Amino acid sequence: DDYELGGHTDFMRKEMAEQPEAIARALRGRLDERFATAHLGGLGLDPMALRAVKRVKFLGCGSAYYAGQMGAALVEELARIPADAEPASEFRYRNPVVDPDALYVAVSQSGETIDTLAAVQELRRKGGRVIGAVNVVGSAIARECGSGVFLHAGPEVSVASTKALTNMTVSFAMLALLLGRVRDLSAAAGARIVTGLRALPGQVERVLADDAEIARIAKRYAHARHMFFLGRVSGWPVAREGAQKLKEISYIHAEAYQAAELKHGPLALVDADMPSVVIVPADDLVAKNIGTIEQVKARGGPVIAITNADLPDGLADEVIRVPRGEPELDPILLTIPLQLLAYHTASVLGRDIDKPRNLAKSVTVE
Ligand code: AGP
């Protein structure tokens, strides 16, 4: 273990630190500057088949489902095909309508998650076209799908997934780019995404370098019993993933809400003992998110903003900044500080970070 940890205190820390190289590996040989697109040979779909896709649905469990939600947003933005994500754990029980013109994407780090595997089997039984987005080569889901995109994140040991999740979203950006470039996405817009993807490893490196500051913030709020994670549109799956990570390893109750839903009920919970982590991407909703922060502050709630936008000084109690890249890729960068926040909170509380209670790395039984 000591050798495998390579000087890190635990696997989660090691795996977070490996993200820049993991992303670079996922991108290697797959980006095409000349035609401003991506090559994902493992999909087994020629341009005609790609053009025939009328809808995309991502299926995964837990964080893989949240990554799928980020993927759906990328597909809708870049390819303008209706896309959504659904928990694989529900799929087979609700007798889903299987659309022969849809592309289903089964998302799994381990490739062994029983609910995701069962969703794939149900889809295949009903004639659905399903590809995998899987990290472990030769795993059950990879074999059952037969085609797809491997994540190339390298072995992930910590129960809390970090680098595999990042590579899921990076892979979905490439899938969305590819689907977009056989439709209406211009060469210039495609080139912008290619450049944005190439910049990611360096940008993630910069977020990771903020470790000491995030550790300070984590220490300050580690006493909280409950926390909100708030986001809008592209920030919403980021908020969900941030809440998930905090719950998983720190055992602090965290709830993610779409920021605009706050005033429909949950705002009643906000007080000085209920911090909110607010995700503020530099998109056209910055003013709305500033409004959310003001609402929370007006009720005495502490606010930690995770942002690449310019926020007024003194608005939030804490501001964690990430570099500004291509807006479609913002969720990838905005998720990284949330890993560190959960990590340092769990660490202050003395939790067993790699092996949180009651959880297994992959859920192979129902
Ligand atoms: C992530 O931190 C969690 N441990 C969990 O939600 C995980 O993403 C989920 O169980 C799916 O696992 P998989 O990617 O191996 O299918």
Residues whose N, C-alpha, C, O or C-beta is under 5 A from the ligand:
A	BS01	AGP	C61 G62 S63 A64 V107 S108 Q109 S110 G111 T113 V159 A160 S161 K361 S362
